[in-house]
């Protein structure tokens, strides 16, 4: 009996056609049931949120752990265990992870302890001073309206309409929906408790990831080498190395830069006895993590809070923020971050707006390094393609480009514009 053999050519063609049809059907099903699919994605995200938090914490703590192990713990472990590599690794890794986790918790607890009382005092002071602000506004309105009788009648009708609207809103909008409001408050408390629980689980996951980070990296490389051709595997590994270089340099540098900015702001606000000094310093430091727009997000509400207390101090704060952000943008930021992203200001703004619109605050933070990695590989692909065509790769060579020679692909530059000759002076 003749043995049946598969024709690989037709087999691959059939499998490819089946995959294309299956993907088309799945894509149509997702688009047609997008609301249900988005609900499933949210459930998956909420389920694995502790894992995401743990991976993020492990990634942020990894550079500090590596430095601590390399400079202190491994040399100390080698002396203690007489060159036993296994015991030295266990000692250095365990002590290093413990120190980094405790340091992170101390920083978080210190920030919370400093911010929450300040927020409480700020809100309490604002509530206590609201009667004074209302009196000032009423006195100004009386003085202005007494000089403008026509405006007074218009304002009286507007105020009566507003009061009527508020009364209706309180009766129907608030009292009529008290059950919904109670459910929303309960749901908010539940979300806070779940966030704290996920953060605690995330810390435990980060410990496991940090302890076996070399093993996880080796497993990922093993899978890439198993399923990909050598060229594609090398490209994937290079992409991950470049992404790690950009992300680690950007996030660690941005955190250090923001911490320095927050400390400088705290020293200045405390020195000039500015109201809400601690709260303002923390807000300015935290919002500085967001590139370009972050300083403005933090400065505007802080300036408004200070304005309620002292208009002169508000002016001082605005001038200080302008000077501080100029120093950060031109001196401190470039010194710390260097050229980690290699993006111009235009592409930074574009990345922040796009990623922020799609993914919110997290997108505004992660958008710049993600776009920097995409920009790097696109730039490299363009450079490689131009080199294959034998064309120049420097952007400056294309500034005066008019057209390409269709046969040799040589650059044909624009002809220089003729200079107008100055009119000759008439002879007397």
Buried (B, 14 or more C-beta within 10 A) or exposed (E): EEEEEEEEEEEEEEEEEEEEEEEEEEEEEEEEEEEEEEEEEEEEEEEEBBBEBBBBBBBBBBBBBEEBBEEBBBEBBBEEBEEEEEBBBBBBBEBBBEBBBEEBEEEEEEBEEBBEEBBEBBEEBEEEEEEEEEEEEEEEBEEEBEEEEEEBEEBEEEEEEEEEEEEEEEEEEEEEEEEEEEEEEEEEEEEEEEEEEBBEBBBEBBBEBBBEBEEBEEEEBEEBBEEBEEEEBEBBBEEBEBBBBBBBBBBBBBBEBBBBBBEBBBEBBEEEEBBBBBBBBBBBBBBBBBBBBBBEBBBEEBBEBBBBBBEEBBEBBBEBBEEBBEEBEEEBBEEBBEEBBEBEEEBBBBBBBBBBEEBEEEBBBBBBBBBBBEBBBEEEEEEEEBEEEEBEEEEEEEEEEEEEEEEEEEBEEEEEEEEEEEEEEEEE
